[in-house]
């Protein structure tokens, strides 16, 4: 039996500093397998946990706490956000991280490296000077893109929006190294799983009331509890779905509350595509993945919280797209919902249509095709 040709191997660099980086890598890998079945091998490496010295290796565990320190986080984001500042930071860190960067490349040989995280790009491209390995960056922030993302030695930087592309140009990237495709999301968000009525029946939600889905990210971050209470106190003619994520203490407190509104409390869920298709409004922190998933579902968004720095531009993106509103206080969330559900439901319908118009449901598959083309694989599954 003849030996089978070696499959091209793609290494994805991510870290669990926020949920979006892992999700983006997984979405691209899923799209590769859908578009090019059994044509690639892939692996994911958490660059902080596996290839940084202490205390940087604890960043995934520290992220939920650090991101809640909003003043310090905003200061750090802005103070480091520039080409010269990045050069200074990495020159200072280089004696400590060089061996880790070199070891990563030695222990994970690949035909193509794809980074979905801003931090590893500069040090890895520095040690790759003598290695002929293509390096692609997939930016997972929508608008407020930190300079860490953009390095002109990368073969290609894929961005989700035109504003992100303009940011890359401002930072000195060559135009041919930037491409707007969209933010990669899991394929299940791009498939219609049934009618709203059928999904609500499956979930046990009421058919005769509009449904509000309130989320705070996988860790239940932001003022989710106060926001849920304000919505409940407003006594809107609606049902409320609250997703507490992995925050078990928050989930327990929510379950103990005596609700005025028909309310359904969940922990971490994997049915978000069904939840979004079955809902009428999403109330969320300004995470880029959640926003893009909501747009694909045509779900208008009320944003109530944001991480300083990288999520600030997401708010502008949603508001300027006319697909949602910014309501940074619990009472403002309740007012926005009353406007959409009671006073001016036609505005909610217009926001729903705007969300669909700005959606990029094919981004993951388009990125997969770009990667395949770079490796000489041209026969995708027909659409």
C-alpha positions in Angstrom: 0.0 0.0 0.0 1.4 3.3 -1.0 2.0 6.0 1.6 -0.6 8.7 1.8 0.6 12.2 1.2 1.2 14.2 4.3 -1.7 16.6 5.1 -0.8 20.3 5.4 -0.7 21.1 9.1 -2.1 24.4 10.5 -1.2 25.7 14.0 -3.7 28.0 15.6 -2.5 30.3 18.4 -5.0 31.5 20.9 -5.5 32.0 24.7 -8.5 32.0 27.0 -8.2 35.7 27.9 -11.8 36.2 27.1 -14.0 33.7 25.3 -13.7 35.0 21.7 -10.2 33.8 20.8 -10.8 30.1 21.4 -14.2 30.3 19.7 -12.7 32.0 16.6 -10.0 29.3 16.2 -12.6 26.5 16.7 -14.9 28.2 14.1 -12.1 28.3 11.5 -11.1 24.7 12.1 -14.8 23.7 11.8 -15.1 25.5 8.6 -11.9 23.9 7.2 -13.3 20.5 8.0 -16.7 21.4 6.3 -15.1 23.0 3.2 -12.1 20.6 2.8 -13.0 17.3 4.6 -9.9 15.4 5.7 -7.5 17.7 3.8 -5.8 19.3 6.8 -4.5 18.5 10.2 -4.9 21.3 12.8 -3.9 22.0 16.4 -4.6 24.8 18.9 -2.0 26.1 21.4 -2.8 28.4 24.3 0.2 30.7 24.0 -0.1 32.1 27.6 -0.6 28.9 29.4 2.0 26.9 27.5 4.6 29.3 26.2 5.1 32.3 28.5 7.1 32.6 31.7 5.5 33.3 35.1 3.4 35.3 35.9 2.3 35.7 32.2 1.2 32.1 32.1 -1.5 32.9 34.6 -3.2 35.4 32.3 -6.2 33.2 31.4 -7.1 32.8 35.1 -6.4 36.5 35.8 -8.3 37.9 32.9 -11.9 37.9 34.4 -10.6 39.8 37.5 -8.3 42.2 35.6 -11.0 43.2 33.0 -13.3 44.2 35.9 -10.7 46.7 37.1 -12.0 49.1 34.4 -9.8 52.1 35.1 -6.6 50.2 35.2 -7.6 48.1 32.1 -8.4 51.3 30.1 -5.1 52.9 31.1 -3.1 49.8 30.1 -4.9 49.5 26.8 -4.3 53.1 25.8 -0.8 53.3 27.2 0.4 50.3 25.2 -1.5 51.0 22.0 1.1 52.3 19.5 3.9 51.0 17.3 6.7 52.6 19.3 5.2 51.5 22.6 4.9 47.9 21.4 8.5 47.9 20.2 9.6 49.2 23.6 7.5 46.6 25.5 8.8 43.7 23.5 12.4 44.9 23.6 12.1 44.9 27.3 10.5 41.5 27.5 12.6 39.8 24.8 15.2 38.3 27.2 12.4 36.6 29.1 10.2 35.4 26.2 12.6 34.6 23.3 13.3 31.0 24.4 9.6 30.4 24.8 8.8 31.7 21.3 11.6 29.6 19.8 10.5 26.5 21.7 6.9 26.9 20.5 8.0 26.8 16.9 10.3 23.8 17.5 7.7 21.8 19.3 4.8 22.6 16.9 6.1 22.4 13.3 3.5 23.7 10.9 2.9 24.5 7.3 0.9 27.6 8.2 0.5 29.5 11.5 -2.8 31.3 12.3 -2.9 33.7 15.2 -6.3 34.7 16.6 -4.7 36.6 19.6 -2.9 39.9 19.5 -0.1 39.2 21.9 2.1 36.5 20.1 2.4 38.2 16.7 5.4 40.4 17.2 7.6 38.0 19.2 6.9 35.0 17.0 7.4 36.9 13.7 10.7 38.1 15.2 12.0 34.5 15.7 10.5 33.4 12.4 12.9 35.6 10.3 14.9 32.5 9.2 11.9 30.2 8.9 9.9 30.0 5.7 6.4 29.5 7.3 3.5 31.7 6.3 1.9 33.6 9.2 -1.7 34.8 9.2 -3.5 36.9 11.8 -7.3 36.8 12.2 -8.3 39.9 14.2 -11.2 39.1 16.7 -11.9 42.7 17.8 -14.4 44.5 15.7 -13.3 48.2 15.8 -11.1 49.1 18.7 -8.2 47.0 17.5 -5.0 47.3 19.6 -1.7 47.8 17.8 -0.6 44.4 19.0 -2.8 42.8 16.2 -0.9 44.5 13.4 2.6 43.5 12.3 3.7 44.1 8.7 5.8 40.9 8.7 2.6 38.9 8.8 1.7 37.5 5.4 -1.9 38.5 5.8 -4.0 40.2 8.5 -7.7 39.3 8.2 -10.0 41.9 9.9 -13.8 41.8 10.6 -14.7 45.4 9.6 -13.6 48.2 7.4 -12.8 50.3 10.4 -10.4 47.6 11.6 -8.7 47.7 8.2 -8.3 51.4 8.4 -6.7 51.0 11.8 -4.2 48.6 10.2 -3.3 51.1 7.5 -2.8 53.8 10.1 -0.3 51.5 11.9 1.7 51.2 8.7 0.5 47.8 7.2 0.8 47.4 3.5 -2.7 47.5 1.9 -2.2 44.1 0.3 -1.6 42.5 3.7 -5.0 43.5 5.0 -8.3 41.8 4.0 -11.9 42.4 5.3 -13.8 39.2 5.7 -15.6 39.2 9.0 -15.4 37.6 12.4 -15.4 33.8 12.4 -18.3 32.2 14.2 -19.4 28.6 14.7 -21.4 27.1 11.8 -24.4 26.3 14.0 -25.0 30.1 14.3 -25.3 30.2 10.5 -27.9 27.4 10.1 -31.6 27.9 10.5 -32.7 25.3 13.1 -36.4 25.7 12.7 -39.2 28.3 13.2 -39.3 30.6 16.2 -42.5 28.8 17.4 -40.9 25.3 17.1 -37.8 26.5 19.0 -39.8 28.1 21.8 -41.8 24.9 22.1 -38.6 22.9 22.4 -37.2 25.3 25.0 -40.4 25.6 27.0 -40.7 29.4 26.4 -44.1 31.1 26.0 -45.4 31.6 22.5 -47.6 34.7 23.3 -44.9 37.0 24.7 -41.8 38.6 23.3 -38.7 37.0 24.7 -35.7 39.0 26.1 -32.4 37.1 26.3 -29.9 38.6 28.8 -26.3 37.4 28.7 -23.0 38.5 30.3 -20.5 36.3 28.5 -19.3 32.8 29.5 -18.2 34.1 33.0 -21.4 36.0 33.7 -19.5 39.2 33.7 -20.8 42.8 34.0 -23.7 44.1 36.0 -25.9 41.2 34.9 -27.8 40.7 38.1 -28.7 44.4 38.5 -29.8 44.5 34.9 -32.0 41.5 35.3 -33.6 43.0 38.4 -34.3 46.3 36.6 -35.9 44.5 33.7 -38.1 42.5 36.1 -39.0 45.6 38.1 -40.2 47.3 34.8 -42.9 44.6 34.5 -42.7 44.6 30.8 -45.1 42.4 28.8 -42.4 39.9 28.0 -40.6 36.8 29.1 -37.0 37.0 30.3 -34.2 34.5 29.8 -31.1 35.1 31.9 -27.9 33.3 31.2 -25.5 33.4 34.1 -22.7 31.4 32.3 -20.2 29.6 34.6 -21.0 31.9 37.5 -22.8 29.4 39.7 -23.3 31.7 42.7 -25.0 34.2 40.4 -27.2 31.5 39.0 -28.2 30.4 42.4 -29.1 34.0 43.5 -31.2 34.5 40.3 -33.0 31.2 40.9 -34.0 32.3 44.4 -35.5 35.6 43.3 -39.3 36.0 43.3 -39.8 37.2 39.7 -42.6 39.4 38.5 -41.8 38.5 34.9 -41.9 34.9 33.5 -38.2 34.2 33.8 -36.0 31.3 32.8 -32.5 31.1 34.4 -29.6 29.1 32.8 -26.0 28.6 33.6 -23.5 28.0 30.8 -25.4 26.9 27.7 -24.5 25.5 24.3 -27.9 26.2 22.7 -27.2 29.9 22.1 -28.0 29.6 18.3 -31.5 28.3 19.2 -31.8 30.9 22.0 -31.0 33.7 19.5 -33.4 32.5 16.8 -36.2 32.0 19.4 -35.8 35.5 21.0 -36.9 39.0 20.1 -34.2 41.0 21.8 -30.7 40.4 23.1 -29.3 42.3 26.1 -25.6 41.8 26.2 -22.2 43.1 27.1 -20.4 44.3 24.0 -18.4 41.1 23.1 -17.6 40.9 19.4 -18.6 37.3 19.0 -22.0 37.7 20.6 -22.7 40.8 18.5 -21.8 39.0 15.2 -23.9 36.0 16.2 -26.9 38.2 17.0 -26.5 40.0 13.7 -26.6 36.6 11.9 -29.9 35.8 13.7 -31.3 39.2 12.9 -31.6 39.9 16.6 -31.6 43.5 17.8 -29.2 44.3 20.6 -29.2 46.4 23.8 -25.6 46.7 25.0 -25.3 47.4 28.7 -21.6 46.8 29.5 -18.2 46.8 27.7 -14.6 46.0 28.5 -12.7 49.3 28.3 -10.5 49.7 25.3 -11.2 46.8 22.9 -15.0 46.7 23.3 -15.6 50.5 23.2 -15.6 50.5 19.4 -18.1 47.6 19.4 -20.7 49.9 20.9 -20.2 52.5 18.2 -20.4 49.7 15.5 -23.7 48.5 16.8 -25.2 51.9 17.2 -24.0 53.3 13.9 -25.3 50.1 12.2 -28.7 51.0 13.7 -28.9 47.4 14.9 -29.0 48.2 18.6 -28.6 50.8 21.4 -26.2 51.6 24.2 -27.8 51.5 27.7 -25.0 51.5 30.3 -27.3 51.6 33.3 -29.9 49.0 34.4 -32.7 51.5 34.3 -31.6 52.6 30.8 -31.8 49.0 29.6 -35.4 48.8 30.9 -36.3 52.0 29.1 -34.8 50.8 25.9 -36.7 47.5 26.1 -40.0 49.4 26.9 -39.4 51.5 23.8 -38.9 48.5 21.6 -41.5 46.2 23.0 -44.3 48.6 24.0 -43.9 52.2 22.6 -42.3 51.7 19.2 -42.1 48.1 18.1 -41.5 49.2 14.6 -38.1 50.5 15.7 -37.2 47.0 16.9 -38.2 45.6 13.5 -35.9 48.1 11.8 -33.0 47.2 14.1 -33.6 43.5 13.3 -33.4 44.2 9.6 -30.2 46.3 10.1 -28.6 43.5 12.0 -29.2 41.1 9.1 -27.8 43.6 6.6 -24.6 43.9 8.6 -24.2 40.1 9.3 -21.3 38.1 7.8 -22.5 34.5 8.2 -19.9 33.1 5.7 -16.8 34.6 7.3 -15.5 31.4 8.8 -15.8 29.5 5.5 -14.3 32.4 3.6 -11.3 32.4 6.0 -11.0 28.7 5.5 -10.8 29.1 1.8 -8.1 31.8 2.1 -6.0 29.4 4.3 -6.5 26.5 1.9 -5.5 28.7 -1.1 -2.3 29.6 0.6 -1.5 26.0 1.0 -2.4 25.1 -2.5 -5.7 23.3 -1.7 -8.3 24.5 -4.2 -11.2 22.1 -4.3 -13.7 23.2 -1.8 -17.0 21.6 -1.1 -19.6 23.3 -3.5 -21.9 25.7 -1.7 
